[in-house]
């Protein structure tokens, strides 16, 4: 009978318990399916399939705060085999690079004594696979050689850096999440530190949208609409807005180009960086456990979510929940009527900040903001619940809009007034309940007076500072009142008696020494206040609905809107410059008018269009040389010059766009030329992305060049196997060159 023996030799191991607070974000899922996470000062390696602990790494003296698996998506051979490399960082600022299989530390890195905020292995270049980028508090990013512990370069920024994320489609783009916003870096390179400080933008909190400032409860549809709001702006939000301190994670989406997610404890926001807008919101259930970390999928719309209680959920967009939008189509205007207002004019003081912005109030209560240089919709703000009647700008970045509801049996309405900050999209309601059951607001005029006071200390500041302003208005009988406004006092200064030839006054405009009145019969009355003379002009048109002077010092052009059209007048010469009349030279009715610039007007019409016209008010066309570079590319394509457009894009470093344009517009020969120039760029020493260049050559069918490049990169085994496969399936001809290449590759493998 054979004796039964038991092996009582046990391996050394550590059984871990509950985690500590600093371990909160120390978790990473590796390419090989292994999960690494920190437990106090230990690092555990878990098999995701069996939930078995495979390794416990113990060398840190403080709690682990970050762990990151090294990327292995590059060529391996006997001399460079696959390995399990892991970087871990603790609260004292120490980074340890591990060989997980043997449980030994390959390298230790120490820069400061504060916790590492974030780190990531570089994967986008062929020169070295040992580069590790880390964020050292408070505001440094440092690139390390993780094999030797050598610091390659160091860059500091103005704000505290919380985390970062690389664009998977363009490795030169890096986004830094800071305490105040996001810094976008477009010149990242392993060879040297970024030269610029990046583009800084601010993000409003998901709970600081206009809908959270309104008193009235929103409907379900309104709440859904409010989720789609502008988040990104170039101006710092007010102190009342919640900053990004509660944002847990920032990450580019690897499955969608130019998309990014922001993770909050109870919400995930999906941003489209091309339009700077939220395009998706994933809100946690009311009784759900808050989010802790998110890992986005590469090949589908899926998110692996880690929750505070240790639960992992997978959230995907169901196949039957199709996207109903048309992302390739620009949104159009809603049905009329419209109320339009151009932003304040260009001056020498605002020339650096000025943009030609037009605000359009609509019948559904929203305000559309258009950039008139490109003609594209810049923002859409849903701020009213009824038709917008008028808009008045208070600055280049803010305006007041007012809307009125349908009249009741007594003819009274509910007036809504909103003060809107354009960069953030935030709106503030004022007047509150006083707007209920009152006559409709017909117009608003904003004083643009700015008072500046210079003092060496606060004690020298005067509390009674004021300035005199002049204000005119006309009564229905034609009497014109000139008032002076100083502080809170209004004084009657002068009165101009009515002109006997004028009917009921319907509009008035004042600029310099010229005062113009319009009446219900279509008459215009030009007053020269300095010479104290007036001149009446019967236009034989209908009711004068609006009069506006053109911007610019000394520019006395005048735009008059009638019930049946519009006219431009020279008030100095009292002479008409141009005219539009419904039914005669136009087949639409004009709803609103304004000046764009000193020589351009904008018209809103009942056919649902907004037209920008010159002083002749002829049909609107634009010059090609006035458009920006992207529009120039589009226009080159329209005149069948797509090849020139591709060269233009490549000249300015837009290689991805040039490749996309070549594939959709050029024939195979021209497309191959564009892609070959891209290959030359990828193989340059400054870029050094030959692995990506090989994929481009494969798509072109340049198999011989692929084999030669694999051999030049010393991927001898891969080159030999590739040549053998090509010869077997006849991908290229058998000749002396291919045989020599095949033999060279196998000889190098044997050696």
Long-range contacts (C-beta under 8 A, 24 or more apart in sequence): 13-53, 13-56, 14-42, 14-56, 14-58, 16-40, 16-42, 16-44, 16-53, 16-56, 20-63, 22-63, 22-64, 22-65, 22-91, 22-115, 23-63, 23-64, 23-65, 24-292, 25-65, 25-66, 25-248, 25-292, 25-293, 26-64, 26-65, 26-66, 26-67, 26-88, 27-67, 27-293, 27-306, 28-67, 28-68, 28-69, 29-69, 29-295, 29-304, 30-69, 30-84, 30-86, 31-69, 31-71, 31-72, 31-73, 32-72, 32-84, 34-69, 34-84, 34-100, 36-67, 36-69, 36-86, 36-88, 36-100, 37-67, 38-63, 38-64, 38-65, 38-66, 38-67, 38-88, 39-64, 40-64, 41-90, 43-67, 43-86, 43-88, 43-98, 45-86, 45-100, 55-100, 55-103, 57-86, 57-88, 57-98, 57-100, 57-103, 59-96, 59-105, 60-88, 60-90, 60-94, 60-96, 61-90, 61-92, 61-94, 62-90, 62-91, 62-92, 62-94, 63-90, 63-91, 64-88, 64-89, 64-90, 65-89, 65-90, 65-91, 65-115, 65-116, 66-116, 66-117, 66-118, 66-119, 68-119, 68-120, 68-121, 68-132, 69-121, 70-121, 70-129, 70-146, 71-121, 71-123, 71-129, 73-123, 74-126, 74-129, 74-691, 75-691, 75-713, 75-715, 75-718, 77-715, 77-716, 77-717, 85-146, 87-119, 87-121, 87-132, 87-146, 89-115, 89-116, 89-119, 89-134, 90-115, 90-116, 91-115, 93-136, 93-137, 95-119, 95-132, 95-134, 95-144, 95-146, 97-132, 97-146, 97-147, 106-146, 106-147, 107-146, 107-147, 107-148, 107-149, 108-149, 109-134, 109-144, 109-146, 109-149, 111-136, 111-140, 111-142, 111-151, 112-136, 112-137, 112-140, 114-138, 117-161, 117-162, 117-163, 118-161, 118-162, 118-163, 118-164, 120-164, 120-166, 121-146, 122-171, 122-190, 123-171, 124-166, 124-171, 124-689, 125-171, 125-190, 125-687, 125-688, 125-689, 126-688, 126-689, 126-690, 126-691, 126-713, 127-190, 127-688, 128-190, 131-190, 133-164, 135-161, 135-162, 135-163, 135-164, 137-161, 141-176, 143-190, 143-193, 152-190, 153-192, 153-193, 154-193, 155-193, 155-194, 157-183, 157-197, 157-198, 158-197, 159-183, 159-200, 162-244, 162-247, 163-249, 163-250, 164-250, 165-250, 165-251, 165-252, 165-260, 166-252, 167-252, 168-252, 168-254, 168-298, 169-252, 169-257, 169-258, 169-656, 170-656, 171-689, 175-250, 175-252, 175-260, 177-244, 177-247, 177-249, 177-250, 178-244, 179-243, 179-244, 179-245, 180-236, 180-243, 180-244, 181-236, 181-244, 182-232, 182-244, 182-250, 189-686, 191-686, 200-234, 201-232, 201-233, 201-234, 201-276, 202-232, 202-233, 202-234, 202-235, 202-236, 202-237, 202-424, 203-231, 203-232, 203-244, 203-247, 203-262, 204-230, 204-231, 204-233, 204-237, 204-241, 204-424, 204-425, 204-426, 205-241, 205-242, 205-243, 205-244, 205-246, 206-264, 206-267, 206-269, 206-281, 207-242, 208-237, 208-240, 208-241, 208-242, 208-424, 208-426, 209-425, 209-426, 210-381, 210-382, 210-383, 210-425, 210-426, 210-427, 213-426, 213-427, 213-428, 213-429, 214-429, 215-429, 215-432, 216-385, 222-382, 225-382, 226-382, 227-278, 227-281, 228-277, 228-278, 228-279, 229-277, 229-278, 229-425, 230-276, 230-277, 230-278, 230-379, 230-381, 230-424, 230-425, 231-269, 231-271, 231-276, 231-277, 231-278, 232-271, 232-273, 232-276, 232-277, 233-276, 233-423, 233-424, 233-425, 234-423, 235-397, 235-423, 235-424, 237-424, 237-426, 238-424, 238-426, 241-424, 241-426, 248-291, 248-292, 248-293, 249-293, 249-294, 251-294, 251-296, 253-296, 254-296, 254-297, 254-298, 255-296, 255-297, 255-298, 255-299, 255-300, 255-301, 255-302, 256-301, 261-294, 261-296, 261-303, 263-291, 263-293, 263-294, 264-291, 265-290, 265-291, 266-290, 266-291, 268-294, 268-303, 268-305, 282-315, 330-376, 330-377, 331-377, 331-380, 332-608, 333-360, 333-362, 333-368, 333-608, 333-609, 333-610, 334-362, 334-363, 334-364, 334-366, 334-608, 335-363, 335-608, 336-363, 336-591, 336-604, 336-605, 336-606, 336-607, 336-608, 337-363, 337-387, 337-591, 337-592, 337-604, 337-606, 338-362, 338-591, 338-592, 338-604, 338-610, 339-388, 339-389, 339-390, 339-391, 339-591, 339-592, 339-604, 340-391, 340-592, 340-593, 340-594, 340-602, 340-604, 340-610, 341-390, 341-391, 341-392, 341-393, 341-399, 341-594, 342-393, 342-594, 342-595, 342-596, 342-602, 343-393, 343-396, 343-399, 344-393, 344-395, 344-396, 344-448, 345-551, 345-552, 345-595, 345-597, 345-598, 346-551, 346-597, 350-396, 353-396, 354-396, 355-396, 356-596, 356-597, 357-396, 357-422, 358-594, 358-596, 358-602, 358-610, 359-391, 359-393, 359-399, 359-401, 360-604, 360-610, 361-387, 361-388, 361-389, 361-390, 361-391, 361-401, 361-403, 362-387, 362-388, 363-387, 363-388, 365-403, 367-391, 367-401, 367-420, 369-422, 370-610, 372-596, 372-602, 372-612, 373-626, 373-627, 373-628, 374-627, 374-628, 374-631, 375-622, 379-422, 379-425, 381-420, 381-425, 381-427, 383-418, 383-420, 383-427, 384-416, 384-418, 385-416, 386-414, 386-416, 389-440, 389-441, 389-442, 390-441, 390-443, 390-444, 392-444, 392-445, 392-446, 393-446, 394-419, 394-446, 394-448, 397-421, 397-422, 397-423, 398-422, 400-444, 400-446, 402-441, 402-444, 404-440, 404-441, 407-440, 408-437, 410-437, 411-439, 412-437, 412-438, 412-439, 413-437, 413-438, 413-439, 413-440, 415-440, 415-441, 417-441, 417-444, 447-485, 472-508, 472-510, 472-515, 473-508, 474-505, 474-508, 474-517, 475-505, 476-504, 476-505, 477-504, 477-505, 478-502, 478-503, 478-504, 478-505, 478-517, 478-519, 480-508, 480-515, 480-517, 480-527, 496-527, 499-525, 499-534, 499-536, 501-525, 501-536, 501-538, 502-536, 506-543, 506-544, 506-545, 507-544, 507-545, 507-546, 507-547, 508-547, 509-547, 509-548, 509-549, 509-558, 510-549, 511-549, 511-556, 511-571, 512-556, 514-549, 514-556, 514-571, 514-572, 516-547, 516-558, 516-571, 518-544, 518-547, 518-560, 519-544, 520-544, 522-562, 524-560, 524-569, 526-571, 526-574, 535-574, 537-574, 539-567, 541-565, 541-567, 541-581, 546-592, 546-593, 548-593, 548-594, 548-595, 549-595, 550-595, 550-598, 550-599, 551-595, 551-597, 551-598, 552-598, 555-598, 557-598, 557-615, 559-593, 559-594, 559-595, 559-601, 561-590, 561-592, 561-593, 564-589, 565-590, 566-590, 566-593, 566-601, 566-603, 566-617, 568-601, 568-615, 568-617, 577-615, 577-616, 578-615, 578-616, 578-617, 579-617, 580-617, 633-661, 637-661, 637-665, 642-666, 642-670, 643-670, 643-673, 643-674, 646-674, 647-674, 650-674, 650-677, 650-678, 650-681, 655-681, 659-696, 672-700, 675-699, 675-700, 676-700, 683-709, 703-731, 703-732, 704-732, 704-737, 704-738, 707-738, 707-741, 708-741, 711-741, 711-744, 711-745, 711-748, 714-748, 716-744, 716-745, 716-746, 716-748, 716-749, 717-745, 717-749, 719-745, 720-745, 720-746, 720-749
